[in-house]
Amino acid sequence: MKKALCLLLAIGLFTGCSCTANMGNTPTKKVEEYLNKYQTNDDDVVSDLNDVLTNDVTLTDDERVSYSDFMKTHYQDMQYEIKDETIDGDSATVTAEVTVRNYADAINEANNYRLNNADEFTDTNTFANYRLDRLKEVTNTETYTITFYLNKEDDEWKIENLTDDDLRKLSGMYGVTNVNTTDDINGTADNTTDNNETDDTEGVDDSSDGLIGDAIDDIADDMTDNNSSDNTSDNKATTP
């Protein structure tokens, strides 16, 4: 995040400060700290999430609150297990299995529904509310294997930026296709045809995941930046 994301460890009772402090400076501990920030709704995670939603002019104030609450619950419910750590000099990899709810099908179906039923959505019955209702119905989870890459700088392990795909996995957005932004859905039939003719519609769009997707991408980027520059990891989060 733009601010340092710190988990404070209780080391005040020990006199061997350097030794005790180093207990938290391992590749595995850094990855655990990074993932725990999501699970605990770290202040900076929530702040960045709310900043992104505030800047989204397509959402009403009530919708921003609803989406923020939804994503905070999603991160709290995320589960992970560290599977492996490999250290090679000043480089390391940590493999983790992360289990999250997968919203891709719900978002893709909601977007397709609006494309075919645009007249159902008005100022009082917005698509944002409709989509959020569909997201809240999701109960199925996916377990993804994510490899974290770390480098040691000034005796401190730092996490490299996660890939866009890995960030989407953390946010439950992996597999969202590219016809999913408000602009795409409000576009003309010609635009829809053009989108369907591109290769991107067959996979994950690299540029946007819709309102929540944009938020998740920005948060993930902030998370990564803070973690590399502030010794907590260098990645941002992503939002449905």
N, C-alpha and C positions, 0 to 999 in steps of 0.2 A: 504494500500500500504506500501512499505518499508519505505516511508517517511510519515510524518504526513500529513493528508489531512484536511486542515482547511478552514472553511468558516468564514471570519472575519465579525463580527457584529459591526455596528456603535453605540458605546456606549459612545463615548467621550463627548457628550453634557450633559450627566447626572451625577449628583454628587453621586447618590445612586448606586455606582458601583457594590457592592455585589448583590444588588437586581436586577439590570438590567442584570448583567452577568448570574444570575440564570434563567432568562427568557429563555435562550437558553439551559439550562440543564434540559430538561424534556425528557422522552422517545420518545414522538412524535417528538420533535425538533431534536433529534439525528437521528431518522430515516429519517426525511426530509433532514437533512444535508447529510446523506449517499447517498440518491437517487439523490439529487441535484448535487452531484459531478459527477455522470454519465451525467446528462442532460447538465451540463455546460462544459463538457470535461475538468475537472480539470487537471491541469498540470501533477500531478502524475498519474492520470488515463492514460493519453496519453503517458507519459513516459514509464510506465510499458507495455502498449500495444505495443509500438514500440520496447521495449527491447525483448519481446517475439517473435515478428515477425522477428527481426534481427537474433535471434538465430535459426530460422527455415531455415535450409539449403535447403529445397525443394522449396523455393520461390526465385524468382528473385528480384532485387532491385525495379523494377517497380511494381511488384506484391505486395511487402510489403507496398509500398505507397498506392496502390489501396485498399488493405484490411484495412489498417489503416484508410483511409478516410471513407471507408464504415462503419466500426464499430463506428467511431466518429459520423457519421450521425445517425446511429441506436440509440445510447445513447441519442443524442439530441432530437430525436423524441419520446422517451419514455415518457409516461404519467402515473401519479399515483395519488391516492386519499387515504388519511388516513381515515380508517373507524372506528377504535376503539382503545382505550388505556385502559389497566387495570394495576393498580399498587397494588402490595401486598408486603408491606415492602420494602426490597431492591431488589425485583424482579419485572419485568414488561413485558408485551407483548403489541406490537403494530401491529394491522392488517392493511394491505394496499392492495389496488387493483392496480395492475400494468398492463398497456396496452402496448404491444410491437408487432412489426411484428414477425410472426412465420415463421422461415426459415426451420423447420424440414422437411416438405414435399419436398421442393426444394432441400435440401441437399441429402436426401435419394434417390430422383429420379435421381439426377446428379450422385451419386455414382453408382447406378444400371446401368445407361446409360454407364458409363465408363467400367463397368465390361463386358458389352456386345458389346462395340465398342472401344476396346483399341487401334485399329489401327488408329483411327481418331486423336489421340493425339501424337504430336511430340514436339520437342524442341521449335518450334516457335508457336505451337498451344497447349499450356499446359492445363492440366486439371484444374489447379488453376484458370486460366482465364475463362475457361468454367463455372466452378462452381460459380465464382463471378458474371458472367453475369446472371446466373439463380437466384442468391440471389437478385440482383438488380431489378428483375422483380416482386418480392414479394410485394404485397400490403395488403394482408389480415392480420388482427391483432387478437391477443388473449388477453383476460384479465384474469390475474391470481390473486388469493388471496394468499398473502405471510404473514406469521406471523413472526415478528421479536421478538426475546427474548433478554431482556436486564437485566443487573445486575448493582447495584450501588456500586462502589468502590471508597473509599475516597471522598464520596459525589459527584461523577461524574457518570452519566449513560453511560454504555458502551454496545455496541451491540455484542451479541454472534455470532460466525461464522454461516453463512447461510448454509443450506444443499446444496449438489451438485445440486439437482433438482431445488431448488429455484434460484441458480446462473444461471442455464441454462434457466430458465424462464426469468430472467432479460435480458439475451443476445439473446433471441429468438431461443435458441437451444433445447428447451425441446421437446423430442420426436425423436431426432436423433438416429438411430439405429447404431449398432456397426460396420457394414461393411462400414466404411467411412473414414479411413485414407489412405494416399497414399500407405503405405505398404500393407494394406489389399487389396486395389484395384489392386496393382501390383502383388499380390500373385498368386500362382499356383491354378489350378482348385481344387487340393486337399485341399489347405488352405481355399478356398471359401466354399467347402463342409463342412469342419470342422466348419467354422464359422456359417454356416446355421444350423448346428446340435446342436449348443449350445443354451441354454435358453436365453442368452443375446441378441440374434438378435431379439427377440420378444419385447424387451423393450429398455430402454435407456441404453447405454453403460456407465458403471461407470468409465471407464478408459480414454476414449478419445472421442472427438468430431471432430477429424480431425484437420487440420491446424488451423482453426479459433477456433475450440473448445478448443484446448490446450491453445491458447492465452487467451480466456475468462476465463478458469479455473484459470490460473496463475494470471490474473489481479484481479479476484474476491477474490482469497486467499489474495493477497496483501491488497485489500481494507479492508477486515475484520481484518487483523492483525493490520493495522494502527488504525482502529477505536477502537479496544480494548486497544491497548497499548498507543495510543496517544489521547484518549478521543474523537475520531471521529467515530469509529466503527471498527469491526474486521472481515471484509470479503474481498474476492477477486472477481474479475469479470470473465466472461467467454466469448469466441469469437466463431463465426460460424466456 
